[in-house]
């Protein structure tokens, strides 16, 4: 963001000029470039921008004034600078000052554009909130002295303020290296690596979780979709059995290996499966669209959030809640913004400010009534203007939770696809919690990835894995056996449990790529889980425990750039496991794997866990060696082992498909193909593709996520097996 100089004040002299001489290496070892900035004006300059803030910038060679002046007030004068402590301050509208950078002779010195003759840059860190100010002292022999800063101050990444100052004093003199000012400048200390918070470390340790959709969308299509806003009456939520079996849910998730589970308590419809108490008499509002408004279910005393948390405690699974803040059909909120008018006959008509109050009240109840929760889901972020409010509320009520796409430092981000197959190299750092995909090893914030993926898949029939669509469950009273929401997140009777090979592939491409696997569970309208779902969760968990649960036959400690597992027994292996100590940051930037001196694998990231599944079985005659070929700091690995999983089924390459429907969701790309099978193959080859649509006209759509379905004659949609 750019800051424009609107006025330049003469200011009050803030001190006397100090010796201010710097040097940079010369063109050879016998010379250096010397800069004498001691004649810069010893006064303060006032800078303004389009914001109401005032910026006081003095010479990097000024002594400043007294600390008492700064502590007592922040006047409209540059005399607000503290003696030897601040090179620039920012006055906020309330009158408080923020330091942009602290001097005290600790400036990091570099050449402008890498060319010493163009000038030098002086970087002062230590400002409030991590702010830093950089003086770009540009050589300009035509500028008369005394000079002033230019009319531009730029705020770059990470609260960085750049002051451009053209002056003849920034033109260096080439001096012999024996001169007094030709001293070796200390090497700037390396920038510390970003580190995870304690809640983020706990998130990494869990590795596997689950997310469950049992809400109004289980019974009827609702929310914001292709047909506009649809808000069914509360009585539509009516589990046929009269009791929702949350114990079966959580026991099944525990059997698969989930350590945390996130329940969707409010989706796009706005219906809350906890009894909302939110009320604002000032604008005649009561949140009447919740489970408390369903007298047919437990006589209006039902509380699904309460029952779910109790089941989590029973099975030692950490609970979490998804509350959709960006879309709420009941309140006519789309993309975080309140639309004009009421969405239905029983829906309220509210303003944006009122929605903010309602949202915070709903979150306060949800984050207060049910004890400690591990994760809060924002799914798409949070409405504009609520970042600070939601952050403060989360840190007040649930400081040990992480937020999916949340506003606080304890946030996690989307892996970029719902396919269950993350990018080949995943980084724990990213520009923000809304930055989807692989992340950025050079980013300064720790926002690890989460890979949410459906459990239900289209039905298929493969050799060795016979499957069939189960008999449809009886429809609830007044309901339908059809999938009202469509897609695979909510229960869909036309879909099947996935084959084990698909789940194994997703495990390796999420957990094995340092991403938390968040596997869906989708209860049927009677509040239970289908038997084939329960059986497959258990089968999947048994496989994980059989392959990775026991002690590794080959392992070794690993600190440094080379790790060696010695073997003289001819052990047979088919995979290597690596894992960094993320409490120290993600340090590895590239590595290779060798077996008996022959390279068999190379990649960039390791992170929390990297599972290298080899192309074949190897009999180790001598050793397994890992070379870290690039690192941001000395590597420290907590996992280095080799295993063999003989029970791994071969990966399937068929397609799980449904006829007559197409998925809705974000488009990766569209291309012509000859058949539905070719479209499925294209999705399999595209890492970010979660589902595909093949249209009768020969068009293939690849989507990274899905948000329901719509009917289309002659179309085929599905998910590829990997």
VENRA-V137188 format. One record per residue. N is the residue number from 1. NEAR is the number of other ideal C-beta (glycine too) atoms within 10 Angstrom. Layout:
BEGIN
n->N near->NEAR
n->N near->NEAR
END
This chain:
BEGIN
n->1 near->8
n->2 near->11
n->3 near->21
n->4 near->11
n->5 near->18
n->6 near->12
n->7 near->9
n->8 near->13
n->9 near->16
n->10 near->12
n->11 near->18
n->12 near->13
n->13 near->14
n->14 near->24
n->15 near->20
n->16 near->9
n->17 near->15
n->18 near->17
n->19 near->9
n->20 near->19
n->21 near->13
n->22 near->20
n->23 near->24
n->24 near->17
n->25 near->15
n->26 near->18
n->27 near->11
n->28 near->8
n->29 near->8
n->30 near->10
n->31 near->16
n->32 near->25
n->33 near->21
n->34 near->20
n->35 near->23
n->36 near->17
n->37 near->22
n->38 near->14
n->39 near->16
n->40 near->26
n->41 near->20
n->42 near->19
n->43 near->19
n->44 near->26
n->45 near->22
n->46 near->19
n->47 near->25
n->48 near->18
n->49 near->17
n->50 near->10
n->51 near->12
n->52 near->10
n->53 near->15
n->54 near->24
n->55 near->24
n->56 near->28
n->57 near->29
n->58 near->28
n->59 near->28
n->60 near->23
n->61 near->23
n->62 near->26
n->63 near->15
n->64 near->25
n->65 near->21
n->66 near->14
n->67 near->14
n->68 near->10
n->69 near->18
n->70 near->22
n->71 near->11
n->72 near->10
n->73 near->13
n->74 near->20
n->75 near->16
n->76 near->12
n->77 near->18
n->78 near->27
n->79 near->21
n->80 near->25
n->81 near->30
n->82 near->20
n->83 near->16
n->84 near->16
n->85 near->16
n->86 near->28
n->87 near->31
n->88 near->30
n->89 near->28
n->90 near->26
n->91 near->20
n->92 near->13
n->93 near->9
n->94 near->7
n->95 near->9
n->96 near->11
n->97 near->22
n->98 near->18
n->99 near->21
n->100 near->29
n->101 near->29
n->102 near->21
n->103 near->25
n->104 near->11
n->105 near->9
n->106 near->12
n->107 near->23
n->108 near->16
n->109 near->16
n->110 near->16
n->111 near->16
n->112 near->17
n->113 near->12
n->114 near->7
n->115 near->9
n->116 near->22
n->117 near->15
n->118 near->18
n->119 near->24
n->120 near->23
n->121 near->19
n->122 near->24
n->123 near->18
n->124 near->25
n->125 near->19
n->126 near->18
n->127 near->22
n->128 near->16
n->129 near->9
n->130 near->11
n->131 near->22
n->132 near->21
n->133 near->31
n->134 near->23
n->135 near->28
n->136 near->22
n->137 near->27
n->138 near->19
n->139 near->20
n->140 near->17
n->141 near->10
n->142 near->6
n->143 near->18
n->144 near->7
n->145 near->10
n->146 near->13
n->147 near->17
n->148 near->18
n->149 near->25
n->150 near->16
n->151 near->12
n->152 near->14
n->153 near->22
n->154 near->14
n->155 near->17
n->156 near->12
n->157 near->8
n->158 near->13
n->159 near->17
n->160 near->18
n->161 near->24
n->162 near->18
n->163 near->25
n->164 near->17
n->165 near->24
n->166 near->18
n->167 near->24
n->168 near->14
n->169 near->23
n->170 near->27
n->171 near->17
n->172 near->22
n->173 near->12
n->174 near->13
n->175 near->16
n->176 near->10
n->177 near->15
n->178 near->9
n->179 near->13
n->180 near->9
n->181 near->15
n->182 near->19
n->183 near->13
n->184 near->9
n->185 near->13
n->186 near->9
n->187 near->7
n->188 near->12
n->189 near->7
n->190 near->8
n->191 near->11
n->192 near->9
n->193 near->15
n->194 near->16
n->195 near->15
n->196 near->24
n->197 near->16
n->198 near->11
n->199 near->20
n->200 near->20
n->201 near->15
n->202 near->18
n->203 near->26
n->204 near->20
n->205 near->11
n->206 near->18
n->207 near->21
n->208 near->19
n->209 near->25
n->210 near->27
n->211 near->28
n->212 near->25
n->213 near->21
n->214 near->27
n->215 near->27
n->216 near->30
n->217 near->26
n->218 near->25
n->219 near->25
n->220 near->16
n->221 near->20
n->222 near->24
n->223 near->25
n->224 near->22
n->225 near->18
n->226 near->7
n->227 near->8
n->228 near->9
n->229 near->22
n->230 near->17
n->231 near->24
n->232 near->21
n->233 near->15
n->234 near->22
n->235 near->13
n->236 near->19
n->237 near->28
n->238 near->16
n->239 near->24
n->240 near->18
n->241 near->12
n->242 near->12
n->243 near->14
n->244 near->22
n->245 near->17
n->246 near->24
n->247 near->14
n->248 near->17
n->249 near->28
n->250 near->27
n->251 near->18
n->252 near->21
n->253 near->27
n->254 near->21
n->255 near->19
n->256 near->24
n->257 near->24
n->258 near->27
n->259 near->19
n->260 near->24
n->261 near->27
n->262 near->25
n->263 near->30
n->264 near->23
n->265 near->26
n->266 near->26
n->267 near->27
n->268 near->27
n->269 near->27
n->270 near->27
n->271 near->29
n->272 near->28
n->273 near->27
n->274 near->25
n->275 near->20
n->276 near->23
n->277 near->14
n->278 near->19
n->279 near->13
n->280 near->15
n->281 near->7
n->282 near->8
n->283 near->13
n->284 near->8
n->285 near->18
n->286 near->13
n->287 near->22
n->288 near->15
n->289 near->27
n->290 near->25
n->291 near->23
n->292 near->19
n->293 near->20
n->294 near->21
n->295 near->12
n->296 near->14
n->297 near->22
n->298 near->16
n->299 near->8
n->300 near->12
n->301 near->10
n->302 near->24
n->303 near->18
n->304 near->24
n->305 near->24
n->306 near->15
n->307 near->20
n->308 near->28
n->309 near->25
n->310 near->15
n->311 near->23
n->312 near->26
n->313 near->13
n->314 near->13
n->315 near->16
n->316 near->9
n->317 near->24
n->318 near->21
n->319 near->22
n->320 near->26
n->321 near->25
n->322 near->22
n->323 near->21
n->324 near->21
n->325 near->25
n->326 near->18
n->327 near->22
n->328 near->32
n->329 near->27
n->330 near->28
n->331 near->24
n->332 near->23
n->333 near->26
n->334 near->18
n->335 near->12
n->336 near->19
n->337 near->12
n->338 near->19
n->339 near->14
n->340 near->6
n->341 near->8
n->342 near->15
n->343 near->22
n->344 near->15
n->345 near->7
n->346 near->13
n->347 near->19
n->348 near->21
n->349 near->15
n->350 near->19
n->351 near->10
n->352 near->13
n->353 near->11
n->354 near->17
n->355 near->21
n->356 near->18
n->357 near->17
n->358 near->22
n->359 near->23
n->360 near->17
n->361 near->17
n->362 near->23
n->363 near->24
n->364 near->15
n->365 near->19
n->366 near->21
n->367 near->20
n->368 near->12
n->369 near->14
n->370 near->20
n->371 near->11
n->372 near->13
n->373 near->23
n->374 near->23
n->375 near->28
n->376 near->27
n->377 near->25
n->378 near->23
n->379 near->19
n->380 near->16
n->381 near->21
n->382 near->22
n->383 near->22
n->384 near->11
n->385 near->11
n->386 near->19
n->387 near->14
n->388 near->9
n->389 near->17
n->390 near->23
n->391 near->18
n->392 near->13
n->393 near->20
n->394 near->22
n->395 near->15
n->396 near->11
n->397 near->17
n->398 near->26
n->399 near->13
n->400 near->14
n->401 near->24
n->402 near->31
n->403 near->25
n->404 near->24
n->405 near->23
n->406 near->25
n->407 near->23
n->408 near->21
n->409 near->17
n->410 near->27
n->411 near->28
n->412 near->27
n->413 near->24
n->414 near->23
n->415 near->31
n->416 near->22
n->417 near->25
n->418 near->28
n->419 near->29
n->420 near->27
n->421 near->25
n->422 near->27
n->423 near->19
n->424 near->12
n->425 near->18
n->426 near->27
n->427 near->23
n->428 near->29
n->429 near->21
n->430 near->25
n->431 near->15
n->432 near->13
n->433 near->24
n->434 near->17
n->435 near->19
n->436 near->18
n->437 near->19
n->438 near->22
n->439 near->30
n->440 near->15
n->441 near->19
n->442 near->12
n->443 near->18
n->444 near->15
n->445 near->18
n->446 near->24
n->447 near->29
n->448 near->28
n->449 near->26
n->450 near->24
n->451 near->25
n->452 near->26
n->453 near->25
n->454 near->26
n->455 near->26
n->456 near->25
n->457 near->25
n->458 near->26
n->459 near->17
n->460 near->21
n->461 near->9
n->462 near->13
n->463 near->7
n->464 near->9
n->465 near->16
n->466 near->9
n->467 near->17
n->468 near->10
n->469 near->12
n->470 near->16
n->471 near->8
n->472 near->12
n->473 near->15
n->474 near->12
n->475 near->14
n->476 near->19
n->477 near->8
n->478 near->10
n->479 near->16
n->480 near->13
n->481 near->14
n->482 near->12
n->483 near->23
n->484 near->20
n->485 near->27
n->486 near->25
n->487 near->27
n->488 near->30
n->489 near->24
n->490 near->27
n->491 near->25
n->492 near->23
n->493 near->19
n->494 near->18
n->495 near->24
n->496 near->21
n->497 near->23
n->498 near->29
n->499 near->24
n->500 near->18
n->501 near->21
n->502 near->27
n->503 near->25
n->504 near->21
n->505 near->22
n->506 near->24
n->507 near->23
n->508 near->20
n->509 near->26
n->510 near->28
n->511 near->22
n->512 near->23
n->513 near->26
n->514 near->29
n->515 near->29
n->516 near->26
n->517 near->28
n->518 near->26
n->519 near->27
n->520 near->18
n->521 near->26
n->522 near->24
n->523 near->22
n->524 near->23
n->525 near->24
n->526 near->20
n->527 near->22
n->528 near->20
n->529 near->23
n->530 near->20
n->531 near->10
n->532 near->13
n->533 near->23
n->534 near->19
n->535 near->14
n->536 near->22
n->537 near->26
n->538 near->15
n->539 near->15
n->540 near->23
n->541 near->20
n->542 near->16
n->543 near->22
n->544 near->18
n->545 near->12
n->546 near->13
n->547 near->18
n->548 near->19
n->549 near->11
n->550 near->9
n->551 near->7
n->552 near->16
n->553 near->16
n->554 near->19
n->555 near->15
n->556 near->16
n->557 near->11
n->558 near->22
n->559 near->13
n->560 near->12
n->561 near->15
n->562 near->11
n->563 near->21
n->564 near->15
n->565 near->24
n->566 near->12
n->567 near->19
n->568 near->9
n->569 near->11
n->570 near->9
n->571 near->17
n->572 near->13
n->573 near->22
n->574 near->17
n->575 near->20
n->576 near->24
n->577 near->17
n->578 near->27
n->579 near->19
n->580 near->25
n->581 near->15
n->582 near->24
n->583 near->12
n->584 near->15
n->585 near->18
n->586 near->29
n->587 near->21
n->588 near->25
n->589 near->19
n->590 near->15
n->591 near->24
n->592 near->14
n->593 near->21
n->594 near->16
n->595 near->22
n->596 near->14
n->597 near->9
n->598 near->8
n->599 near->11
n->600 near->16
n->601 near->16
n->602 near->13
n->603 near->16
n->604 near->16
n->605 near->22
n->606 near->28
n->607 near->23
n->608 near->26
n->609 near->21
n->610 near->26
n->611 near->20
n->612 near->20
n->613 near->16
n->614 near->16
n->615 near->8
n->616 near->6
n->617 near->11
n->618 near->20
n->619 near->12
n->620 near->20
n->621 near->13
n->622 near->14
n->623 near->18
n->624 near->25
n->625 near->17
n->626 near->26
n->627 near->15
n->628 near->21
n->629 near->13
n->630 near->13
n->631 near->16
n->632 near->15
n->633 near->14
n->634 near->11
n->635 near->25
n->636 near->17
n->637 near->22
n->638 near->16
n->639 near->18
n->640 near->21
n->641 near->20
n->642 near->26
n->643 near->19
n->644 near->17
n->645 near->15
n->646 near->9
n->647 near->10
n->648 near->17
n->649 near->14
n->650 near->7
n->651 near->14
n->652 near->21
n->653 near->13
n->654 near->18
n->655 near->22
n->656 near->24
n->657 near->20
n->658 near->24
n->659 near->14
n->660 near->13
n->661 near->23
n->662 near->22
n->663 near->24
n->664 near->20
n->665 near->20
n->666 near->14
n->667 near->11
n->668 near->20
n->669 near->12
n->670 near->12
n->671 near->13
n->672 near->10
n->673 near->17
n->674 near->10
n->675 near->12
n->676 near->21
n->677 near->15
n->678 near->16
n->679 near->29
n->680 near->28
n->681 near->17
n->682 near->20
n->683 near->25
n->684 near->19
n->685 near->10
n->686 near->18
n->687 near->17
n->688 near->23
n->689 near->25
n->690 near->27
n->691 near->29
n->692 near->29
n->693 near->26
n->694 near->27
n->695 near->18
n->696 near->11
n->697 near->8
n->698 near->13
n->699 near->14
n->700 near->23
n->701 near->23
n->702 near->23
n->703 near->26
n->704 near->21
n->705 near->24
n->706 near->22
n->707 near->19
n->708 near->22
n->709 near->24
n->710 near->16
n->711 near->9
n->712 near->15
n->713 near->8
n->714 near->10
n->715 near->22
n->716 near->24
n->717 near->30
n->718 near->27
n->719 near->31
n->720 near->28
n->721 near->22
n->722 near->17
END
